[in-house]
Amino acid sequence: MNKIIISAVLALVSLSAKAADTNTLCIKSTLKGFNSDTLIVYSSNHRDTILVKNDSFTATLNFPKVQGFYLLTPATLRHEDNKALQLLAVPGETMELTGDISDHYYVSGSTYYKQYNEADRMLEPLQDELNKYVMSLRQRLDNGESQEVINKEYSENVPALQQKVTDATLNFIKEHPDYDSSAQLITTLEDYKDMEAAEKMLSEKVKFGRLKEYYQGYMDRALAQKRAEEEAAKAQAPGVEAPDFTLNDINGKPLSLSSFRGKYVLIDFWGSWCIWCIKGFPQLKEYYNKYPGKFEVLGVDCRDSQEKWKAAVKKHELPWKHVYNPADSNVLDIYKVQGFPTKILVGPDGKIVKTVVGEDPSFFSLFDDLFGK
């Protein structure tokens, strides 16, 4: 009897230990490049401190479910440095980190992380090709090369490089339907259709396995974004009546879009915090002065304080009309604005002529077509 009781107690202890193991992630690291004796494990619901000696550490962390987290230096957390890794915690597994964060680093370890490493090594040369090309374009832009030339090269070459990465990702998933890492790869895809196709390739075990909740969150957000973009395309399409709105101008007086009826008016949704909005001002000024009186510009400042808005208008010497869009306004909703800057050209009849999201110098050729004759 006593032997049976003791055996039962030992079995319960063993089960408890196994349950605890499934809620923990072990990290073994010889990763160089952090140059810090302390690292922070950071996520929305988790924070730990890890001591590092000679670029090495071993840590056991509690993660009750699969989730993303950051491994970063305290200086990075204080916004004084930029040394951080974005990683995925899979409880019950061991993660091994090697390499150098400033060059190439690798994630391997137990079963899941071995699978991840296999996919990562396969995709690495394609990602490197894409990243190096994009960085070269940024460098050329910083060196003063024409933004129009850079944008043209970007649109001609980058989508094809991105497609190579996407095709390789989908092919890996197809060839490894039983890998949990294949489920994680879904989160690296940008187009919802690609995500759907990838999920259909997974085995039932993986599709409804431990990474289901994690990758499903990405798919739900991608679907919501797809639907929002479809709604925006309809709301901002040529020929659609531009919804009227009234906001206060820089002097605090109401100004309505309908007050511009009979003229071409360019609605520019922008903010002082938006780098690409600011970069587009010189060319907008150029065309505003090139065709005086031919069209008006209505700058709609978004997500700023009034003080920052007014300071930005003054700093950048923006000569056109301006209104302030407060947080409780519905203007962004009725125009289905998805990004900044968004420029919408409205014709004299109050209907949309063209919409562009982001900074696209070729957009201004439309003004040459309309007024250059």
Backbone hydrogen bonds in HBPLUS format (Angstrom, degrees):
<---DONOR---> <-ACCEPTOR-->    atom                        ^
c    i                          cat <-CA-CA->   ^        H-A-AA   ^      H-
h    n   atom  resd res      DA  || num        DHA   H-A  angle D-A-AA Bond
n    s   type  num  typ     dist DA aas  dist angle  dist       angle   num
A0004-ILE N   A0001-MET O   3.06 MM   3  5.11 116.4  2.49  94.9 110.2     1
A0005-ILE N   A0001-MET O   2.96 MM   4  6.33 159.0  2.00 153.8 159.3     2
A0006-ILE N   A0002-ASN O   2.85 MM   4  6.08 165.7  1.87 153.3 157.2     3
A0007-SER N   A0003-LYS O   2.87 MM   4  6.01 155.6  1.93 143.2 150.4     4
A0008-ALA N   A0004-ILE O   2.90 MM   4  6.14 153.0  1.97 146.5 154.0     5
A0009-VAL N   A0005-ILE O   2.95 MM   4  6.23 158.4  2.00 151.9 157.4     6
A0010-LEU N   A0006-ILE O   2.93 MM   4  6.15 163.1  1.96 151.1 155.6     7
A0011-ALA N   A0007-SER O   2.92 MM   4  6.12 149.6  2.02 143.4 152.0     8
A0012-LEU N   A0008-ALA O   3.00 MM   4  6.29 153.1  2.07 146.4 153.2     9
A0013-VAL N   A0009-VAL O   2.96 MM   4  6.25 156.6  2.01 150.8 157.4    10
A0014-SER N   A0010-LEU O   2.88 MM   4  6.10 155.3  1.94 144.9 152.0    11
A0015-LEU N   A0011-ALA O   2.87 MM   4  6.14 155.9  1.93 147.9 154.2    12
A0016-SER N   A0012-LEU O   2.89 MM   4  6.10 154.8  1.96 146.7 153.7    13
A0017-ALA N   A0013-VAL O   2.94 MM   4  6.19 156.7  2.00 148.6 154.6    14
A0018-LYS N   A0014-SER O   2.97 MM   4  6.22 156.7  2.02 146.7 153.1    15
A0019-ALA N   A0015-LEU O   2.90 MM   4  6.12 153.6  1.98 146.3 153.5    16
A0020-ALA N   A0016-SER O   2.93 MM   4  6.17 154.0  1.99 146.4 153.5    17
A0021-ASP N   A0017-ALA O   2.96 MM   4  6.23 151.9  2.04 144.9 152.6    18
A0022-THR N   A0018-LYS O   3.18 MM   4  6.48 146.2  2.30 143.2 151.0    19
A0023-ASN N   A0020-ALA O   3.04 MM   3  5.34 154.1  2.11 107.7 116.0    20
A0024-THR N   A0021-ASP O   3.14 MM   3  5.30 165.0  2.16 113.3 114.1    21
A0063-PHE N   A0023-ASN O   2.74 MM  40  5.31 147.7  1.84 141.5 151.3    22
A0092-GLY N   A0024-THR O   2.69 MM  68  5.55 170.3  1.70 150.6 152.8    23
A0025-LEU N   A0061-LEU O   2.75 MM  36  5.18 155.6  1.81 150.0 158.6    24
A0061-LEU N   A0025-LEU O   2.79 MM  36  5.18 170.9  1.80 152.9 153.9    25
A0026-CYS N   A0093-GLU O   3.22 MM  67  6.57 169.2  2.23 155.5 157.7    26
A0095-MET N   A0026-CYS O   2.70 MM  69  6.09 161.9  1.73 169.2 170.8    27
A0027-ILE N   A0059-ALA O   2.76 MM  32  5.24 166.1  1.78 160.2 165.2    28
A0059-ALA N   A0027-ILE O   2.88 MM  32  5.24 155.8  1.94 147.2 155.3    29
A0028-LYS N   A0095-MET O   2.77 MM  67  6.18 163.9  1.79 165.6 171.4    30
A0097-LEU N   A0028-LYS O   2.89 MM  69  6.34 154.5  1.95 148.5 156.8    31
A0029-SER N   A0057-PHE O   2.87 MM  28  5.37 174.1  1.87 170.3 170.2    32
A0057-PHE N   A0029-SER O   3.04 MM  28  5.37 149.2  2.14 141.8 146.4    33
A0030-THR N   A0097-LEU O   2.99 MM  67  6.19 166.5  2.01 160.5 162.5    34
A0032-LYS N   A0099-GLY O   2.94 MM  67  6.23 175.9  1.94 150.4 150.6    35
A0101-ILE N   A0032-LYS O   2.98 MM  69  6.44 159.5  2.02 158.5 154.1    36
A0052-VAL N   A0037-ASP O   2.85 MM  15  4.60 171.8  1.86 125.1 124.8    37
A0039-LEU N   A0050-ILE O   2.86 MM  11  5.11 158.6  1.91 149.0 155.5    38
A0050-ILE N   A0039-LEU O   2.83 MM  11  5.11 165.9  1.85 154.8 157.2    39
A0040-ILE N   A0072-LEU O   2.69 MM  32  5.28 172.1  1.70 165.5 168.4    40
A0072-LEU N   A0040-ILE O   2.99 MM  32  5.28 163.4  2.02 148.0 153.0    41
A0041-VAL N   A0048-ASP O   2.83 MM   7  4.90 169.6  1.84 141.5 145.0    42
A0048-ASP N   A0041-VAL O   2.95 MM   7  4.90 148.6  2.05 132.2 140.6    43
A0042-TYR N   A0070-TYR O   2.84 MM  28  5.04 166.8  1.86 148.3 152.6    44
A0070-TYR N   A0042-TYR O   2.74 MM  28  5.04 166.3  1.76 150.6 155.5    45
A0043-SER N   A0046-HIS O   2.85 MM   3  5.00 139.7  2.02 160.1 154.2    46
A0053-LYS N   A0056-SER O   3.01 MM   3  5.35 170.4  2.02 155.9 155.4    47
A0056-SER N   A0053-LYS O   3.00 MM   3  5.35 148.0  2.10 108.2 118.1    48
A0067-GLN N   A0089-ALA O   3.18 MM  22  5.39 150.5  2.27 138.9 147.7    49
A0089-ALA N   A0067-GLN O   2.80 MM  22  5.39 167.8  1.82 161.0 159.3    50
A0069-PHE N   A0087-LEU O   2.90 MM  18  5.47 155.8  1.96 148.4 150.8    51
A0087-LEU N   A0069-PHE O   2.83 MM  18  5.47 171.3  1.84 171.0 172.7    52
A0071-LEU N   A0085-LEU O   2.90 MM  14  5.16 155.5  1.96 146.3 154.1    53
A0085-LEU N   A0071-LEU O   2.85 MM  14  5.16 152.3  1.93 140.7 150.0    54
A0073-THR N   A0083-LYS O   3.35 MM  10  6.22 149.9  2.45 166.4 172.8    55
A0076-THR N   A0073-THR O   3.04 MM   3  5.17 123.8  2.36  99.5 113.7    56
A0077-LEU N   A0073-THR O   3.12 MM   4  6.52 152.9  2.19 149.7 157.3    57
A0078-ARG N   A0074-PRO O   3.06 MM   4  6.38 135.8  2.26 139.8 151.8    58
A0080-GLU N   A0075-ALA O   2.74 MM   5  5.04 164.3  1.77 160.2 155.1    59
A0079-HIS N   A0076-THR O   2.91 MM   3  4.83 158.3  1.95 105.3 110.3    60
A0093-GLU N   A0090-VAL O   3.25 MM   3  5.98 137.2  2.44 144.7 148.7    61
A0110-SER N   A0094-THR O   2.94 MM  16  5.23 161.2  1.98 147.2 150.9    62
A0096-GLU N   A0108-SER O   2.63 MM  12  5.01 161.7  1.66 140.5 138.1    63
A0108-SER N   A0096-GLU O   2.89 MM  12  5.01 163.2  1.91 146.4 151.9    64
A0098-THR N   A0106-TYR O   3.11 MM   8  5.36 159.1  2.16 148.4 153.9    65
A0106-TYR N   A0098-THR O   2.89 MM   8  5.36 161.6  1.92 144.1 148.3    66
A0100-ASP N   A0104-HIS O   2.87 MM   4  5.52 169.4  1.89 135.9 136.9    67
A0103-ASP N   A0100-ASP O   3.02 MM   3  5.42 159.8  2.06 113.4 119.9    68
A0113-TYR N   A0110-SER O   2.95 MM   3  5.55 107.6  2.49 118.5 134.9    69
A0114-LYS N   A0110-SER O   2.86 MM   4  5.91 144.2  1.99 156.7 163.9    70
A0115-GLN N   A0111-THR O   3.10 MM   4  6.37 158.0  2.15 152.3 157.6    71
A0116-TYR N   A0112-TYR O   2.90 MM   4  6.26 154.7  1.97 147.9 155.9    72
A0117-ASN N   A0113-TYR O   2.93 MM   4  5.99 156.8  1.99 136.3 142.4    73
A0118-GLU N   A0114-LYS O   3.03 MM   4  6.28 150.6  2.12 143.9 151.3    74
A0119-ALA N   A0115-GLN O   3.17 MM   4  6.54 158.4  2.22 150.9 155.2    75
A0120-ASP N   A0116-TYR O   2.83 MM   4  6.04 163.7  1.85 155.4 161.0    76
A0121-ARG N   A0117-ASN O   2.88 MM   4  6.00 163.2  1.91 151.3 154.5    77
A0122-MET N   A0118-GLU O   3.24 MM   4  6.35 150.2  2.33 136.9 144.8    78
A0123-LEU N   A0119-ALA O   2.98 MM   4  6.23 155.9  2.04 152.9 159.0    79
A0124-GLU N   A0120-ASP O   2.89 MM   4  5.82 132.9  2.12 144.1 156.4    80
A0126-LEU N   A0123-LEU O   3.10 MM   3  5.48 120.1  2.47 110.4 125.0    81
A0127-GLN N   A0123-LEU O   2.93 MM   4  6.13 161.8  1.97 162.5 168.6    82
A0128-ASP N   A0124-GLU O   2.83 MM   4  5.98 160.9  1.87 157.2 163.0    83
A0129-GLU N   A0125-PRO O   3.03 MM   4  6.14 154.7  2.10 138.0 144.3    84
A0130-LEU N   A0126-LEU O   3.11 MM   4  6.36 160.1  2.15 145.4 150.0    85
A0131-ASN N   A0127-GLN O   2.80 MM   4  6.00 173.5  1.80 158.7 160.7    86
A0132-LYS N   A0128-ASP O   2.88 MM   4  5.88 166.1  1.89 151.5 155.6    87
A0133-TYR N   A0129-GLU O   3.19 MM   4  6.24 154.5  2.25 139.3 146.1    88
A0134-VAL N   A0130-LEU O   3.02 MM   4  6.28 165.6  2.04 156.5 160.0    89
A0135-MET N   A0131-ASN O   2.90 MM   4  6.05 160.9  1.94 149.6 155.5    90
A0136-SER N   A0132-LYS O   2.97 MM   4  6.10 147.0  2.08 139.8 148.5    91
A0137-LEU N   A0133-TYR O   3.08 MM   4  6.42 149.3  2.18 146.1 153.9    92
A0138-ARG N   A0134-VAL O   3.01 MM   4  6.35 155.6  2.07 148.7 155.4    93
A0139-GLN N   A0135-MET O   2.92 MM   4  6.14 155.5  1.98 146.9 153.5    94
A0140-ARG N   A0136-SER O   3.00 MM   4  6.21 156.4  2.06 143.8 149.7    95
A0141-LEU N   A0137-LEU O   2.94 MM   4  6.19 151.1  2.03 145.1 153.2    96
A0142-ASP N   A0138-ARG O   2.87 MM   4  6.14 157.8  1.92 149.5 155.5    97
A0143-ASN N   A0139-GLN O   2.92 MM   4  6.14 136.3  2.12 139.9 152.2    98
A0145-GLU N   A0140-ARG O   3.02 MM   5  5.64 159.6  2.07 158.3 153.0    99
A0144-GLY N   A0141-LEU O   3.04 MM   3  5.30 159.6  2.09 108.7 113.1   100
A0150-ILE N   A0146-SER O   3.06 MM   4  6.38 162.8  2.09 149.4 154.1   101
A0151-ASN N   A0147-GLN O   2.81 MM   4  5.94 165.1  1.83 151.2 155.4   102
A0152-LYS N   A0148-GLU O   3.04 MM   4  6.13 151.5  2.12 138.8 146.5   103
A0153-GLU N   A0149-VAL O   3.01 MM   4  6.31 162.5  2.04 151.9 155.7   104
A0154-TYR N   A0150-ILE O   2.86 MM   4  6.05 156.6  1.91 150.6 158.1   105
A0155-SER N   A0151-ASN O   2.93 MM   4  6.15 167.2  1.95 151.0 153.2   106
A0156-GLU N   A0152-LYS O   3.01 MM   4  6.17 141.5  2.16 142.4 153.3   107
A0157-ASN N   A0153-GLU O   2.94 MM   4  5.97 147.8  2.04 149.7 156.4   108
A0158-VAL N   A0154-TYR O   2.88 MM   4  5.25 148.8  1.98 137.8 148.1   109
A0161-LEU N   A0157-ASN O   3.29 MM   4  6.62 154.3  2.36 148.9 156.2   110
A0161-LEU N   A0158-VAL O   3.02 MM   3  5.08 115.8  2.45 100.6 116.5   111
A0162-GLN N   A0158-VAL O   2.84 MM   4  6.09 160.1  1.88 162.3 168.7   112
A0163-GLN N   A0159-PRO O   2.88 MM   4  6.02 148.4  1.98 141.7 150.6   113
A0164-LYS N   A0160-ALA O   3.11 MM   4  6.38 143.9  2.25 139.4 147.8   114
A0165-VAL N   A0161-LEU O   3.34 MM   4  6.71 152.3  2.43 143.2 149.0   115
A0166-THR N   A0162-GLN O   2.98 MM   4  6.31 160.6  2.01 149.7 155.5   116
A0167-ASP N   A0163-GLN O   2.78 MM   4  5.95 166.1  1.80 154.1 157.5   117
A0168-ALA N   A0164-LYS O   3.05 MM   4  6.15 158.0  2.10 141.5 147.6   118
A0169-THR N   A0165-VAL O   2.92 MM   4  6.11 152.6  2.00 147.1 155.0   119
A0170-LEU N   A0166-THR O   2.94 MM   4  6.20 166.1  1.96 156.8 159.4   120
A0171-ASN N   A0167-ASP O   2.94 MM   4  6.07 153.1  2.01 143.7 151.7   121
A0172-PHE N   A0168-ALA O   2.95 MM   4  6.14 152.0  2.03 143.8 150.7   122
A0173-ILE N   A0169-THR O   3.08 MM   4  6.38 161.5  2.11 151.1 155.5   123
A0174-LYS N   A0170-LEU O   2.95 MM   4  6.16 157.0  2.01 145.7 152.3   124
A0175-GLU N   A0171-ASN O   3.00 MM   4  6.21 150.1  2.09 144.4 151.8   125
A0176-HIS N   A0172-PHE O   2.89 MM   4  6.02 124.2  2.21 141.1 156.5   126
A0176-HIS N   A0173-ILE O   3.18 MM   3  5.01 137.7  2.37  92.8 104.8   127
A0179-TYR N   A0176-HIS O   3.23 MM   3  5.54 168.3  2.25 114.0 116.5   128
A0203-SER N   A0177-PRO O   3.05 MM  26  5.19 169.4  2.07 125.9 122.5   129
A0182-SER N   A0179-TYR O   3.11 MM   3  5.27 143.8  2.24  99.3 109.3   130
A0183-ALA N   A0180-ASP O   3.00 MM   3  5.32 130.6  2.25 104.1 116.4   131
A0184-GLN N   A0180-ASP O   3.28 MM   4  6.75 150.3  2.37 143.1 151.3   132
A0185-LEU N   A0181-SER O   2.99 MM   4  6.25 143.0  2.13 140.8 150.4   133
A0186-ILE N   A0183-ALA O   3.22 MM   3  5.53 145.2  2.35 102.7 112.0   134
A0187-THR N   A0184-GLN O   3.00 MM   3  5.71 144.8  2.12 117.5 125.2   135
A0188-THR N   A0185-LEU O   2.97 MM   3  5.33 156.9  2.03 110.2 117.7   136
A0189-LEU N   A0186-ILE O   3.17 MM   3  5.54 160.5  2.21 110.2 116.2   137
A0194-ASP N   A0191-ASP O   3.08 MM   3  5.37 122.7  2.42 103.7 117.3   138
A0195-MET N   A0191-ASP O   3.09 MM   4  6.47 153.1  2.17 148.8 157.1   139
A0196-GLU N   A0192-TYR O   2.86 MM   4  6.16 159.8  1.90 154.0 158.8   140
A0197-ALA N   A0193-LYS O   2.99 MM   4  6.20 160.7  2.03 144.9 150.1   141
A0198-ALA N   A0194-ASP O   2.89 MM   4  6.08 155.2  1.95 146.2 153.2   142
A0199-GLU N   A0195-MET O   2.91 MM   4  6.17 161.0  1.95 153.7 158.3   143
A0200-LYS N   A0196-GLU O   3.13 MM   4  6.38 155.5  2.20 149.0 154.8   144
A0201-MET N   A0198-ALA O   3.05 MM   3  5.27 139.1  2.23 102.4 114.1   145
A0202-LEU N   A0199-GLU O   3.13 MM   3  5.41 147.2  2.25 105.5 114.6   146
A0207-LYS N   A0203-SER O   2.81 MM   4  5.94 170.8  1.82 163.2 166.5   147
A0208-PHE N   A0204-GLU O   3.13 MM   4  6.11 157.7  2.18 145.2 148.4   148
A0209-GLY N   A0206-VAL O   3.06 MM   3  4.64 167.4  2.07 104.3 105.7   149
A0212-LYS N   A0209-GLY O   3.15 MM   3  5.54 166.1  2.17 116.2 119.8   150
A0215-TYR N   A0211-LEU O   2.98 MM   4  6.20 173.1  1.98 170.7 168.4   151
A0216-GLN N   A0212-LYS O   2.89 MM   4  5.82 152.7  1.97 151.6 160.2   152
A0217-GLY N   A0213-GLU O   3.35 MM   4  6.38 146.6  2.47 137.0 142.6   153
A0219-MET N   A0215-TYR O   3.09 MM   4  6.45 155.8  2.15 148.3 155.3   154
A0220-ASP N   A0216-GLN O   2.84 MM   4  6.07 158.5  1.88 153.9 159.2   155
A0221-ARG N   A0217-GLY O   3.12 MM   4  6.32 157.9  2.17 142.5 148.0   156
A0222-ALA N   A0218-TYR O   2.92 MM   4  6.11 155.4  1.98 146.6 154.0   157
A0223-LEU N   A0219-MET O   2.89 MM   4  6.08 154.8  1.96 148.7 155.1   158
A0224-ALA N   A0220-ASP O   3.00 MM   4  6.21 157.6  2.05 144.6 150.7   159
A0225-GLN N   A0221-ARG O   2.90 MM   4  6.12 154.3  1.97 145.4 152.7   160
A0226-LYS N   A0222-ALA O   2.88 MM   4  6.09 153.5  1.95 144.0 151.4   161
A0227-ARG N   A0223-LEU O   2.98 MM   4  6.24 162.5  2.01 151.5 155.3   162
A0228-ALA N   A0224-ALA O   2.94 MM   4  6.14 152.1  2.02 143.4 151.6   163
A0229-GLU N   A0225-GLN O   2.88 MM   4  6.10 154.5  1.95 149.3 155.9   164
A0230-GLU N   A0226-LYS O   2.97 MM   4  6.23 149.4  2.06 144.8 153.5   165
A0231-GLU N   A0227-ARG O   2.97 MM   4  6.23 154.6  2.04 145.0 151.6   166
A0232-ALA N   A0228-ALA O   2.87 MM   4  6.09 151.6  1.95 143.1 151.7   167
A0233-ALA N   A0229-GLU O   2.88 MM   4  6.06 155.1  1.94 144.0 150.3   168
A0234-LYS N   A0230-GLU O   3.20 MM   4  6.47 150.2  2.29 141.1 148.0   169
A0235-ALA N   A0231-GLU O   2.92 MM   4  6.17 162.6  1.96 150.2 155.3   170
A0236-GLN N   A0232-ALA O   2.82 MM   4  5.83 149.5  1.91 153.5 160.3   171
A0240-VAL N   A0237-ALA O   3.17 MM   3  5.81 162.0  2.20 140.8 142.1   172
A0239-GLY N   A0352-ILE O   2.76 MM 113  5.32 162.1  1.79 151.6 151.5   173
A0352-ILE N   A0240-VAL O   2.82 MM 112  5.48 167.5  1.84 154.6 155.6   174
A0242-ALA N   A0350-GLY O   2.93 MM 108  5.92 166.0  1.95 156.5 161.1   175
A0257-LEU N   A0245-PHE O   3.01 MM  12  5.80 153.0  2.08 160.7 169.3   176
A0247-LEU N   A0255-LEU O   3.13 MM   8  5.56 158.1  2.18 147.8 143.8   177
A0255-LEU N   A0247-LEU O   2.76 MM   8  5.56 148.8  1.86 148.4 156.6   178
A0324-TYR N   A0248-ASN O   3.00 MM  76  5.94 154.0  2.06 163.4 168.2   179
A0249-ASP N   A0253-LYS O   2.70 MM   4  5.34 164.1  1.72 144.9 147.4   180
A0252-GLY N   A0249-ASP O   2.88 MM   3  5.18 162.8  1.91 116.2 119.4   181
A0259-SER N   A0256-SER O   3.16 MM   3  5.42 153.9  2.23 103.2 111.0   182
A0260-PHE N   A0257-LEU O   3.00 MM   3  5.82 168.6  2.01 125.1 128.6   183
A0261-ARG N   A0258-SER O   3.14 MM   3  5.29 166.9  2.16 109.9 112.7   184
A0263-LYS N   A0260-PHE O   2.98 MM   3  5.76 140.2  2.14 149.1 154.6   185
A0262-GLY N   A0348-PRO O   2.94 MM  86  4.03 147.9  2.04 123.4 127.9   186
A0296-GLU N   A0264-TYR O   2.85 MM  32  6.27 160.8  1.89 148.5 152.7   187
A0265-VAL N   A0346-VAL O   2.98 MM  81  5.31 161.1  2.02 149.5 155.6   188
A0346-VAL N   A0265-VAL O   2.85 MM  81  5.31 173.9  1.85 155.7 157.8   189
A0266-LEU N   A0296-GLU O   2.78 MM  30  6.20 161.0  1.81 150.7 154.4   190
A0298-LEU N   A0266-LEU O   2.85 MM  32  6.02 168.7  1.87 148.7 150.7   191
A0267-ILE N   A0344-ILE O   2.82 MM  77  5.11 165.7  1.84 153.9 149.1   192
A0344-ILE N   A0267-ILE O   2.91 MM  77  5.11 160.6  1.95 146.6 153.1   193
A0268-ASP N   A0298-LEU O   2.96 MM  30  6.09 166.9  1.98 141.1 144.3   194
A0300-VAL N   A0268-ASP O   2.80 MM  32  5.83 169.7  1.81 141.8 145.3   195
A0269-PHE N   A0342-THR O   2.91 MM  73  5.20 168.3  1.92 163.8 159.9   196
A0342-THR N   A0269-PHE O   3.30 MM  73  5.20 152.5  2.38 133.8 141.9   197
A0270-TRP N   A0300-VAL O   3.10 MM  30  6.20 162.9  2.13 142.2 146.6   198
A0302-CYS N   A0270-TRP O   2.77 MM  32  5.95 147.7  1.87 157.1 168.2   199
A0274-CYS N   A0271-GLY O   3.09 MM   3  5.35 163.2  2.12 111.2 116.6   200
A0277-CYS N   A0274-CYS O   3.18 MM   3  5.24 124.7  2.50  96.9 111.1   201
A0278-ILE N   A0274-CYS O   3.18 MM   4  6.52 159.6  2.22 153.4 157.8   202
A0279-LYS N   A0275-ILE O   2.94 MM   4  6.25 157.0  1.99 149.7 156.9   203
A0280-GLY N   A0276-TRP O   3.17 MM   4  6.19 133.7  2.39 133.7 143.3   204
A0280-GLY N   A0277-CYS O   3.21 MM   3  5.35 135.9  2.42  96.6 108.4   205
A0281-PHE N   A0278-ILE O   3.15 MM   3  5.47 156.6  2.20 109.4 116.2   206
A0284-LEU N   A0280-GLY O   3.16 MM   4  6.36 157.0  2.22 152.1 159.2   207
A0285-LYS N   A0281-PHE O   2.79 MM   4  5.97 160.4  1.82 162.2 167.1   208
A0286-GLU N   A0282-PRO O   2.94 MM   4  6.17 154.0  2.01 142.4 150.0   209
A0287-TYR N   A0283-GLN O   3.08 MM   4  6.38 158.3  2.13 149.3 152.4   210
A0288-TYR N   A0284-LEU O   2.90 MM   4  6.03 148.3  2.00 145.1 155.0   211
A0289-ASN N   A0285-LYS O   2.93 MM   4  6.15 152.0  2.01 152.0 157.9   212
A0290-LYS N   A0286-GLU O   2.89 MM   4  5.99 132.9  2.12 133.0 147.3   213
A0291-TYR N   A0287-TYR O   3.14 MM   4  6.14 152.0  2.22 143.4 145.9   214
A0294-LYS N   A0291-TYR O   3.09 MM   3  5.47 161.2  2.13 127.5 131.9   215
A0299-GLY N   A0321-LYS O   2.87 MM  22  6.20 169.3  1.88 154.0 150.4   216
A0323-VAL N   A0299-GLY O   2.85 MM  24  6.20 158.1  1.90 174.2 177.6   217
A0301-ASP N   A0323-VAL O   3.05 MM  22  6.41 163.0  2.08 168.5 163.6   218
A0325-ASN N   A0301-ASP O   2.96 MM  24  5.72 153.8  2.03 155.0 161.3   219
A0309-TRP N   A0305-SER O   2.98 MM   4  6.21 161.2  2.02 154.3 160.1   220
A0310-LYS N   A0306-GLN O   2.97 MM   4  6.13 173.7  1.97 152.1 153.1   221
A0311-ALA N   A0307-GLU O   2.99 MM   4  6.11 155.7  2.05 144.2 151.6   222
A0312-ALA N   A0308-LYS O   2.92 MM   4  6.04 152.4  2.00 145.1 151.9   223
A0313-VAL N   A0309-TRP O   3.04 MM   4  6.35 159.2  2.09 154.2 159.6   224
A0314-LYS N   A0310-LYS O   3.10 MM   4  6.28 157.3  2.15 144.1 150.0   225
A0315-LYS N   A0311-ALA O   2.82 MM   4  5.96 162.1  1.85 148.3 154.0   226
A0316-HIS N   A0312-ALA O   2.98 MM   4  5.99 169.9  1.99 151.7 153.7   227
A0318-LEU N   A0313-VAL O   3.22 MM   5  5.45 162.0  2.25 148.7 154.0   228
A0317-GLU N   A0314-LYS O   3.26 MM   3  5.01 152.7  2.33  96.3 104.2   229
A0329-SER N   A0326-PRO O   3.09 MM   3  5.46 163.7  2.12 117.3 119.6   230
A0333-ASP N   A0330-ASN O   3.07 MM   3  5.17 120.1  2.44  98.0 113.4   231
A0334-ILE N   A0330-ASN O   2.96 MM   4  6.28 159.0  2.01 159.6 165.1   232
A0335-TYR N   A0331-VAL O   3.15 MM   4  6.29 145.0  2.27 146.6 155.3   233
A0336-LYS N   A0332-LEU O   2.94 MM   4  5.78 106.7  2.49 127.4 143.8   234
A0337-VAL N   A0332-LEU O   3.05 MM   5  5.32 156.5  2.11 149.1 155.0   235
A0336-LYS N   A0333-ASP O   3.10 MM   3  4.83 148.6  2.20  94.2 103.9   236
A0358-GLY N   A0341-PRO O   2.70 MM  17  5.13 172.5  1.71 169.8 169.3   237
A0343-LYS N   A0356-VAL O   2.89 MM  13  5.37 168.5  1.91 162.2 164.3   238
A0356-VAL N   A0343-LYS O   2.92 MM  13  5.37 156.2  1.97 152.7 160.1   239
A0345-LEU N   A0354-LYS O   2.87 MM   9  5.39 164.9  1.90 166.8 169.7   240
A0353-VAL N   A0345-LEU O   2.69 MM   8  5.44 176.8  1.69 163.0 162.2   241
A0347-GLY N   A0351-LYS O   2.80 MM   4  5.46 172.4  1.81 159.2 156.7   242
A0350-GLY N   A0347-GLY O   2.91 MM   3  5.37 162.1  1.94 121.0 123.7   243
A0363-PHE N   A0360-ASP O   2.92 MM   3  5.64 160.4  1.96 123.1 129.4   244
A0364-PHE N   A0361-PRO O   3.21 MM   3  5.97 150.5  2.30 118.4 123.2   245
A0365-SER N   A0362-SER O   3.08 MM   3  5.53 156.2  2.14 110.6 117.8   246
A0366-LEU N   A0363-PHE O   3.13 MM   3  5.93 162.3  2.16 117.8 123.0   247
A0367-PHE N   A0364-PHE O   2.98 MM   3  5.46 138.1  2.16 109.2 118.7   248
A0369-ASP N   A0365-SER O   3.01 MM   4  6.35 151.6  2.09 145.8 153.6   249
A0370-LEU N   A0366-LEU O   2.93 MM   4  6.22 146.9  2.04 142.3 151.6   250
A0371-PHE N   A0367-PHE O   2.76 MM   4  5.75 168.0  1.77 153.7 157.3   251
A0372-GLY N   A0368-ASP O   2.84 MM   4  4.51 140.9  1.99 122.3 128.8   252
